[in-house]
Amino acid sequence: MLRLIAVVLILAFGVALPFLIWGHQVEAVLSVDGTVTWLRGTGWAWAAGLALIVSDVVLPVPSTAVMAALGIIYGPVLGGAISAMASILAGSL
């Protein structure tokens, strides 16, 4: 039992340590504004969204959240068009 508690504490410390050291940077990047800025800067968010929605055919991907993210990144018209194209492609497969 003592060994199990030690393993759990070591794992918890291993997960928490990076957040204690780099927590502010991680929070800035993973915030909604930081994520949208990063995805707009890469130019490949449409491809990632398309791949995630199509992979929903075989993997449990929350396609509604991906569609909402595409709408936040590209706006309702272009994000909706990309989401619709991905849904049609996934349905065709």
ZIFENPE-V6101 format. One record per backbone hydrogen bond with DSSP energy under -0.5 kcal/mol. CO is the residue of the C=O (numbers start at 1). NH is the residue of the N-H. If there is no record, write none. Layout:
CO NH
CO NH
This chain:
1 5
2 6
3 7
4 8
5 9
6 10
7 11
8 12
9 13
10 14
11 15
12 16
13 17
14 18
15 19
16 20
17 21
18 22
19 23
22 26
23 27
24 28
25 29
26 30
27 31
31 35
32 36
33 37
34 38
35 39
36 40
37 41
38 42
39 43
39 45
44 48
45 49
46 50
47 51
48 52
49 53
50 54
51 55
52 56
53 56
54 57
55 58
55 59
59 61
61 63
62 65
62 66
63 67
64 68
65 69
66 70
67 71
68 72
69 73
70 74
71 75
75 79
76 80
77 81
78 82
79 83
80 84
81 85
82 86
83 87
84 88
85 89
86 90
87 91
88 92
89 93
